[in-house]
Amino acid sequence: MAIVEKKETIQPSARKLLSGVRFILVEGCDFLTTPPGGQLNFAKQLIKVYKNRIGLVGYTQHQEEIGRWTIKSFDDFDAPFFGIRLNPDSLARPTIPLRLSNLLWLKRFKQKILMDQKFNYFVQAPEILFEVSTWPKYSICFRFPGVENPLLGSRYAYAKYFANTFDKYLAKSLDAVDCILTSANSESVYHAACRIHRPELVSRAQFFPTRVDTALFFPRDKQSARAELGLPSNLTIFVFSGRLNHVKGWRFVLESFSRFRDLYKDCMLVIAGDGEDRNEMLSEIEKLDLSKDTQMLGNVTQERLGVILSAADALLVGSLREGWPTATVEALACGTPVVSTLVSGSAEIIKEGVCGIVVDSRDPKQFVSAMRRVLQLPNQELRANSVSSYTTNTLESDLGKAWEAW
């Protein structure tokens, strides 16, 4: 079942509309396509599971709907929705960083969102937690997609000077949280706890990764998938999937693919995703003379991404850091092996010699060698079964066990 927006209509009785919700999901996204990434995917998984038992606060695609509770209609249910701002252009770099502007919009509409009531809140972004943690509430569940300080890798050069302040606000906000979930491994959580001077984070944080919807991501016949997508049947096809952002390591992937192409020929790189680095990536593709060997698809639906991953010989992950490598889990669910840099979660997910290969350095030569070796790995079914514990089938029951307050 796909989530597809049909309409947004005014709801005259907001209190009645919210009477049946279990919690309110507050996100810097439109719950549909923007911005792409693991946080949006997890938000969509929550919506699919909880349907009209979840309230949504985030971006709207219609300016006239900003600042009031409305109904957002999906393919087979309606969910309460409050738009705090018009959906921003994900490819442009705004003058005011989105993290800051999202917080300011929430402050502006705080009273209209709350209506003098208390709710349970689910939050995934630290800057949104900064505001929501000050609201009257029954309970807050905060999910750390990644535990690194985002200001240290920001595209705004001045952001790093506010990194310590960011951590202080985070530590204070976490004191108001009842349930902390994380996609990161234990080592990353430990380092985060030391960084924000909250040693209790190690024991409070519960491992809770982004799930994979096996109704969308499952093994398909490779040649049939290629025929559906219009991809050549006789080439070795690699896929890069994710937001086009420097943190995803797309430069490293392009350099590695370029070297592989020079050595082995007859190959192709399919790029599924979009982001602020799109034009830079296009320039780098031209510089490396890869224009004829790459295909950029832009943002694609989850259904289409499942077909793309099934059509591939391997997924390439070159990330500098990850909270939880969602694309890796999606590829394995399709039976497609992965070559990945060593990021949080990769070593735990990728069973060497079955699911793929983890390269523990950023040496393109080693990565190319792994790309060659991964093509020889057998047993598609074993790869798909390896991620069975990360499916959406148990999402509601697992969240209920973790977040006992509601």
C-alpha positions in Angstrom: 0.0 0.0 0.0 1.6 3.3 -1.1 1.0 6.6 0.6 -0.1 9.1 -2.0 -1.5 12.5 -1.1 -4.9 13.2 -2.7 -6.1 16.5 -1.1 -6.0 18.7 1.9 -9.3 20.1 3.2 -10.2 22.3 6.1 -11.4 20.5 9.3 -13.8 22.7 11.2 -13.4 20.9 14.6 -9.7 20.5 15.4 -10.3 19.2 18.9 -12.6 16.5 17.6 -10.2 15.7 14.8 -7.4 15.0 17.3 -9.5 13.1 19.8 -8.4 9.7 18.6 -4.7 10.2 18.0 -2.1 8.2 19.9 0.7 10.7 19.3 1.7 13.7 17.2 4.6 13.3 14.8 6.4 16.6 14.4 8.8 16.7 11.4 10.7 19.0 9.1 9.2 17.3 6.1 6.0 17.1 4.0 5.5 13.4 4.8 5.5 12.6 1.1 8.7 13.3 -0.8 10.7 16.2 0.8 13.3 16.1 2.1 14.3 12.6 1.0 16.2 10.3 3.4 15.9 8.0 6.4 13.9 10.3 8.6 11.2 10.8 5.9 11.1 7.0 5.3 10.6 6.3 8.9 7.9 9.0 9.2 6.0 7.4 6.3 6.3 4.0 7.9 4.7 5.3 11.1 1.9 6.9 9.0 1.3 3.7 7.2 1.1 1.7 10.4 -0.9 4.1 12.6 -3.0 5.8 9.8 -5.6 8.2 11.4 -4.3 7.4 14.9 -1.4 9.8 14.3 -1.4 13.6 14.0 1.1 15.2 11.7 2.9 18.6 12.0 5.2 19.6 9.2 5.5 21.2 5.7 2.5 21.8 3.5 2.4 21.9 -0.3 -0.4 24.4 -0.3 0.3 27.8 1.2 -3.4 28.5 2.1 -3.4 25.6 4.6 -0.6 26.9 6.8 -1.3 27.6 10.4 -4.4 25.5 11.1 -5.4 21.9 11.7 -6.6 20.2 8.5 -7.0 16.7 7.1 -4.3 15.2 4.9 -5.9 12.4 2.8 -3.7 9.4 1.8 -4.8 6.5 -0.4 -7.1 4.8 2.2 -7.2 7.0 5.3 -7.3 10.6 6.5 -4.8 11.9 9.1 -4.9 15.2 11.1 -2.4 17.6 9.7 -1.0 21.0 10.7 1.2 22.8 8.2 3.8 25.1 9.7 5.3 26.3 6.4 5.3 25.9 2.7 7.5 23.0 1.5 10.9 24.5 0.8 13.0 23.9 -2.3 15.3 21.0 -1.3 17.8 21.9 -3.9 18.4 25.5 -2.8 20.4 26.7 0.1 18.1 29.0 2.1 19.5 32.1 3.7 18.2 30.9 7.1 19.1 27.3 7.7 16.1 24.9 7.7 17.0 23.6 11.1 16.6 27.1 12.6 13.6 28.2 10.5 11.7 25.0 11.4 12.2 25.8 15.1 11.0 29.4 14.6 7.9 28.3 12.7 7.0 25.9 15.5 7.4 28.7 18.0 5.1 30.9 16.0 2.3 28.3 15.8 2.8 26.7 19.2 -0.6 27.9 20.6 -2.5 26.9 17.5 -1.0 23.4 17.4 -1.6 22.8 21.1 -5.0 24.4 21.6 -4.4 24.3 25.4 -4.2 20.5 25.3 -1.5 18.0 26.1 -0.4 15.3 23.6 2.2 12.6 23.2 4.9 13.6 20.7 7.2 11.7 18.5 10.3 13.7 17.2 13.3 12.8 15.1 15.2 16.1 14.7 17.1 17.6 17.6 16.2 21.2 16.6 12.5 20.3 16.7 13.0 18.6 20.1 14.5 21.9 21.4 11.0 23.4 21.0 8.7 20.5 21.6 10.5 19.6 24.9 9.2 22.9 26.3 5.5 22.2 25.5 2.9 20.9 27.9 2.8 17.1 27.1 2.1 13.7 28.4 5.2 12.0 26.9 7.9 12.5 24.3 9.6 9.9 22.3 12.8 11.1 20.5 14.4 9.0 17.8 18.0 9.7 17.0 18.5 8.8 13.3 22.1 9.7 13.8 23.9 10.8 16.9 26.6 13.1 15.4 26.4 16.8 15.8 24.9 17.9 12.4 26.4 21.4 12.6 29.9 20.0 12.3 29.1 18.7 8.8 26.8 21.6 7.8 26.9 23.3 4.4 26.9 26.6 6.3 30.6 27.4 7.1 29.7 29.3 10.3 27.5 26.5 11.7 30.5 24.8 13.4 30.9 27.7 15.7 27.5 26.9 17.3 28.2 23.2 17.7 28.8 23.4 21.4 25.7 25.4 22.0 23.7 22.9 19.9 25.0 20.1 22.2 24.0 22.0 25.3 20.5 22.5 24.1 20.3 18.8 23.1 21.4 17.6 26.5 18.8 19.8 28.2 16.1 18.8 25.8 16.8 15.1 26.3 16.1 15.5 30.1 12.5 16.1 29.1 12.2 13.0 27.0 10.6 9.8 28.2 11.8 7.4 25.5 15.0 7.7 23.5 15.4 5.5 20.4 18.4 5.3 18.2 19.5 3.8 14.9 23.2 4.2 15.7 25.4 1.4 17.1 26.5 1.3 20.7 30.0 2.8 20.1 28.4 5.9 18.4 25.9 6.3 21.2 28.8 6.2 23.7 30.7 8.9 21.9 27.5 11.0 21.7 26.9 10.6 25.5 30.5 11.8 26.2 30.1 14.7 23.8 26.9 16.1 25.4 28.0 15.2 29.0 25.1 12.8 29.5 26.6 9.4 30.4 23.1 8.1 31.1 22.3 8.3 27.4 24.2 4.9 27.0 21.6 3.1 29.1 18.6 5.2 28.1 18.9 4.9 24.3 17.2 1.8 22.8 18.3 0.5 19.5 15.4 1.1 17.0 16.4 1.3 13.3 14.4 2.5 10.3 12.4 -0.4 9.0 12.0 -1.7 5.5 8.6 -2.3 3.9 8.9 -5.8 2.3 5.7 -5.1 0.3 7.9 -2.7 -1.7 11.4 -4.1 -1.3 11.6 -7.8 -2.2 13.6 -9.9 -4.7 12.5 -9.6 -8.3 13.8 -11.1 -11.4 16.8 -9.0 -12.4 16.2 -9.0 -16.1 12.5 -8.4 -15.8 13.3 -5.4 -13.5 15.7 -4.0 -16.1 13.2 -4.4 -18.9 10.6 -2.5 -16.8 13.1 0.3 -16.3 14.5 0.3 -19.8 18.0 -0.5 -18.5 20.4 -2.6 -20.6 20.5 -6.3 -19.9 24.1 -6.9 -20.8 25.9 -4.4 -18.5 27.1 -4.6 -14.9 24.8 -2.1 -13.1 25.6 -0.4 -9.8 23.2 1.8 -7.9 23.7 4.8 -5.7 20.6 5.6 -3.6 20.1 8.6 -1.3 20.2 12.3 -0.9 22.8 14.1 -3.0 24.7 15.6 -0.1 28.4 15.5 0.6 27.9 13.4 3.7 26.6 10.5 1.5 30.1 10.4 -0.1 29.0 10.7 -3.7 32.4 12.0 -4.8 34.0 8.9 -3.5 31.4 6.7 -5.2 32.0 8.5 -8.6 35.7 8.2 -8.3 35.5 4.5 -7.5 33.0 3.8 -10.3 35.2 5.7 -12.7 38.2 3.5 -11.9 36.1 0.3 -12.1 34.8 1.5 -15.6 38.4 2.1 -16.8 39.4 -1.4 -15.6 36.5 -3.6 -16.6 34.3 -1.6 -19.1 30.7 -2.6 -19.8 29.2 -1.1 -16.6 26.7 1.6 -15.6 25.9 3.7 -12.5 22.3 4.5 -11.8 21.7 7.3 -9.3 18.4 7.4 -7.5 17.9 10.6 -5.4 18.2 14.3 -5.4 19.6 17.1 -3.2 21.5 20.3 -2.9 24.7 18.8 -4.5 23.0 17.8 -7.7 24.7 20.4 -9.9 28.1 19.7 -8.3 27.6 16.0 -9.0 26.7 16.6 -12.6 29.9 18.7 -13.0 31.9 15.9 -11.4 30.3 13.3 -13.7 31.3 15.4 -16.7 34.8 16.0 -15.4 35.3 12.2 -15.0 33.9 11.6 -18.4 31.1 9.4 -17.0 28.1 11.0 -18.8 27.5 8.0 -21.0 27.9 5.6 -18.2 25.6 7.1 -15.6 21.9 7.7 -15.4 20.5 10.2 -12.9 16.8 9.4 -12.0 16.2 12.1 -9.4 13.8 11.4 -6.6 11.9 8.2 -7.1 9.0 6.5 -5.3 9.6 3.7 -2.9 7.9 1.3 -5.2 10.2 2.3 -8.1 13.3 2.2 -5.9 12.5 -1.4 -5.1 12.5 -2.2 -8.8 15.7 -0.3 -9.3 17.5 -2.1 -6.6 16.3 -5.5 -7.9 17.7 -4.5 -11.4 21.2 -3.8 -9.9 24.1 -6.0 -9.5 25.2 -4.1 -6.3 24.4 -1.0 -4.3 27.3 1.3 -3.6 27.4 3.2 -0.2 30.2 5.7 0.2 28.9 7.6 3.2 31.1 9.5 5.6 28.6 8.8 8.3 25.2 7.3 8.8 22.7 7.0 11.6 21.3 3.8 10.1 22.1 2.8 6.5 18.5 2.6 5.2 19.5 2.1 1.6 21.6 -0.9 2.6 18.7 -2.6 4.3 16.4 -1.8 1.3 18.9 -3.3 -1.2 19.4 -6.5 0.9 15.6 -6.9 1.2 15.6 -7.0 -2.7 18.4 -9.6 -2.6 21.0 -7.2 -3.9 24.5 -7.2 -2.4 26.1 -4.0 -1.0 29.6 -2.5 -1.1 29.8 0.0 1.8 32.3 2.2 3.6 32.5 1.5 7.3 29.6 3.5 8.9 27.3 3.0 11.8 25.3 -0.2 11.3 27.1 -1.4 8.1 29.2 -4.1 9.9 26.2 -5.3 11.8 23.9 -5.6 8.7 26.3 -6.7 6.0 27.3 -10.3 6.6 30.6 -10.6 4.8 30.6 -12.9 1.8 26.8 -13.2 1.7 25.3 -9.7 1.9 28.2 -7.8 0.6 31.5 -6.2 1.6 32.4 -3.5 4.1 35.5 -1.5 3.2 37.2 0.0 6.2 39.1 2.7 4.4 38.3 5.4 1.9 40.8 4.1 -0.6 39.1 4.0 -4.0 41.5 1.1 -5.0 40.2 -1.1 -2.2 36.6 -0.1 -2.9 37.0 -1.0 -6.6 38.4 -4.4 -5.6 35.3 -4.9 -3.4 33.1 -3.9 -6.3 34.6 -6.6 -8.4 34.4 -9.3 -5.7 30.8 -8.5 -4.7 29.7 -9.5 -8.2 30.7 -13.1 -7.4 28.5 -13.5 -4.3 25.7 -16.1 -4.5 22.4 -16.6 -2.9 19.9 -13.8 -3.3 17.4 -15.4 -0.9 19.9 -15.4 2.0 20.5 -11.7 1.6 16.7 -11.0 1.6 16.2 -13.1 4.7 19.1 -11.3 6.5 17.0 -8.2 7.1 13.8 -9.9 8.2 14.1 -8.5 11.7 14.0 -4.9 10.3 10.6 -5.0 8.6 7.6 -2.9 9.2 5.5 -5.9 10.2 6.4 -5.5 13.9 6.8 -1.7 14.0 3.7 -0.9 16.1 4.2 -3.7 18.7 8.0 -2.8 19.0 7.3 0.9 19.4 4.6 0.1 22.0 7.1 -2.0 24.0 9.8 0.7 23.8 7.6 3.7 24.5 5.6 2.4 27.5 4.4 5.9 28.6 1.5 5.8 26.1 
